[in-house]
Amino acid sequence: MTEARCAAGGLAATARELDARHRAELTAAYRREVATRERLEQAAVPRARAVVAAESARR
């Protein structure tokens, strides 16, 4: 019940806002690192698909 009252009282919205602000600050502070991580993640998807396809073809 307490959680429901807190959520209805706006605490959840405040927590989401603070999380978004914190995320934005970290992204700004570590812009290069975040960009590198995103680039690596994007490059990993096609490579992973190719590996899975190659393994599937071998079976």
Secondary structure in CASP SS format (residue, H / E / C, confidence):
PFRMAT SS
TARGET T0000
AUTHOR 0000-0000-0000
METHOD secondary structure of the structure
MODEL  1
M C 1.00
T H 1.00
E H 1.00
A H 1.00
R H 1.00
C H 1.00
A H 1.00
A H 1.00
G C 1.00
G C 1.00
L H 1.00
A H 1.00
A H 1.00
T H 1.00
A H 1.00
R H 1.00
E H 1.00
L H 1.00
D H 1.00
A H 1.00
R H 1.00
H H 1.00
R H 1.00
A H 1.00
E H 1.00
L H 1.00
T H 1.00
A H 1.00
A H 1.00
Y C 1.00
R H 1.00
R H 1.00
E H 1.00
V H 1.00
A H 1.00
T H 1.00
R H 1.00
E H 1.00
R H 1.00
L H 1.00
E H 1.00
Q H 1.00
A H 1.00
A H 1.00
V H 1.00
P H 1.00
R H 1.00
A H 1.00
R H 1.00
A H 1.00
V H 1.00
V H 1.00
A H 1.00
A H 1.00
E H 1.00
S H 1.00
A H 1.00
R H 1.00
R C 1.00
END
